[in-house]
Amino acid sequence: MSEYVVDTNTLSVGADETKKVLTFVIALAKAVKESEADGKLTLTDLANFLPIVLSVGPALAGLKEMEIFLKVANEQEAQEIKDWVKTQVPGITEDQHVDQFITSAFAVVLDLWIVIRDFFNLGMPNVTENPTGTAVVGGQTSPDTLPQAGSVFPE
């Protein structure tokens, strides 16, 4: 049972927005895999990266509320996302691996968002290191605020 009392209907994010974040990470992973298949990166590989360009905006929109949604998602929403991941990522069939993938994917997107926000929009932030080794930038949102692997959705 979640310790949060949040009406998920009032959030601007949900399962669809979660899938958009995951779509960005999946597109990035596929582009890298396809581009390095021949052992070299050439101009012909640029086409592999087009899905990343198209998915980055939707992935970053609503990211601030995504942590809350992941913690308060009901069982049906959580299962919808897990089932979707299983159809999108080859080799992932167990919920345990799905949870780990989702946690890792959100860490990637949050780190990207922090870099964009703090280094390209606000100048040089105050960067410190937290106990888990993830950078905490100016004391703001970091991947640490996400649930740990194996507990993406609360029991």
C-alpha positions in Angstrom: 0.0 0.0 0.0 1.3 3.4 -1.0 2.0 6.0 1.7 1.0 8.7 -0.7 -2.5 10.1 -0.9 -2.7 11.4 -4.5 -5.5 11.4 -6.9 -3.8 10.2 -10.1 -6.6 11.9 -12.1 -5.1 15.2 -11.0 -1.7 14.5 -12.3 -0.8 15.7 -15.8 1.1 12.5 -16.4 0.2 8.8 -16.4 0.8 5.5 -18.2 1.0 7.1 -21.6 3.5 9.7 -20.6 5.6 7.0 -18.8 5.6 5.1 -22.1 6.9 8.2 -23.9 9.9 8.4 -21.5 10.6 4.7 -22.0 10.2 5.1 -25.8 13.0 7.7 -25.8 15.4 5.3 -23.9 14.5 2.4 -26.1 15.1 4.5 -29.3 18.4 5.6 -27.9 19.5 2.0 -27.1 18.3 0.7 -30.5 20.1 3.5 -32.4 23.4 2.8 -30.6 23.1 -0.9 -31.1 22.2 -0.6 -34.8 24.9 2.0 -35.4 27.7 0.0 -33.9 26.7 -3.3 -35.5 29.3 -2.8 -38.3 32.0 -1.5 -35.9 32.0 2.0 -37.2 29.9 5.2 -37.0 29.3 6.9 -40.3 26.8 9.4 -41.8 24.6 6.5 -42.9 24.0 5.8 -39.2 22.3 9.2 -38.6 19.0 7.7 -39.7 19.2 5.4 -36.7 19.1 8.4 -34.4 16.0 10.1 -35.9 13.6 8.4 -33.5 15.6 9.9 -30.6 15.1 13.4 -31.9 11.4 12.8 -32.3 10.9 11.3 -28.9 13.1 13.6 -26.6 10.5 16.4 -26.3 7.6 14.1 -25.2 10.1 12.2 -22.9 11.0 15.4 -21.0 7.5 16.8 -20.8 5.9 16.2 -17.4 9.0 14.6 -16.0 8.7 16.4 -12.7 5.4 14.7 -11.9 6.5 11.3 -13.1 8.1 10.3 -9.8 4.8 10.9 -8.1 2.9 8.9 -10.7 5.3 5.9 -10.5 4.9 5.8 -6.7 1.1 6.1 -6.7 0.2 4.2 -9.9 -2.6 1.7 -9.3 -2.0 -2.0 -10.0 -3.8 -1.8 -13.4 -1.6 1.2 -14.6 1.6 -0.5 -13.3 0.7 -3.7 -15.1 -0.1 -1.8 -18.3 3.4 -0.3 -18.3 5.1 -3.5 -17.5 3.3 -5.4 -20.2 4.1 -2.7 -22.7 7.8 -2.8 -21.8 7.8 -6.6 -22.4 6.6 -6.0 -25.9 9.2 -3.3 -26.6 12.4 -4.6 -25.2 13.6 -7.9 -26.5 14.6 -10.4 -23.8 12.7 -8.8 -21.0 10.0 -11.2 -19.8 10.1 -11.1 -15.9 8.5 -8.2 -13.9 11.7 -8.0 -11.9 13.7 -7.2 -15.0 11.0 -4.7 -16.2 11.2 -2.9 -12.9 15.0 -2.7 -13.2 14.7 -1.4 -16.8 12.2 1.3 -15.9 14.3 2.5 -13.0 17.4 2.6 -15.2 15.6 4.3 -18.0 14.3 7.0 -15.7 17.7 7.6 -14.3 19.1 8.2 -17.8 16.3 10.6 -18.7 16.6 12.5 -15.3 20.4 12.8 -15.7 19.8 14.2 -19.2 17.2 16.6 -18.0 19.5 17.8 -15.1 22.4 18.4 -17.6 20.1 20.3 -20.0 18.5 22.3 -17.2 21.6 23.1 -15.2 24.4 23.4 -17.7 22.7 24.7 -20.7 19.9 26.9 -19.2 21.1 28.1 -15.8 24.9 28.2 -16.0 27.2 26.2 -13.8 25.4 24.6 -10.8 26.8 23.6 -7.5 27.4 19.8 -8.0 27.9 17.5 -5.1 28.0 13.7 -4.8 25.4 11.8 -2.8 26.0 8.4 -1.1 24.9 6.4 -4.1 27.2 8.1 -6.5 24.6 10.0 -8.5 25.3 13.7 -8.9 23.0 16.0 -6.9 22.9 19.3 -8.8 22.1 22.3 -6.7 20.2 20.2 -4.2 17.5 19.6 -6.8 15.8 16.5 -8.4 18.1 13.6 -9.0 17.7 10.0 -10.0 17.9 9.1 -6.3 14.3 10.2 -5.9 13.1 7.4 -8.1 12.3 4.0 -6.6 15.1 1.6 -6.5 15.3 -1.4 -8.8 12.8 -4.1 -8.0 10.4 -1.5 -6.4 9.4 0.8 -9.3 5.8 0.3 -8.3 5.0 0.1 -4.6 3.7 -3.2 -3.3 
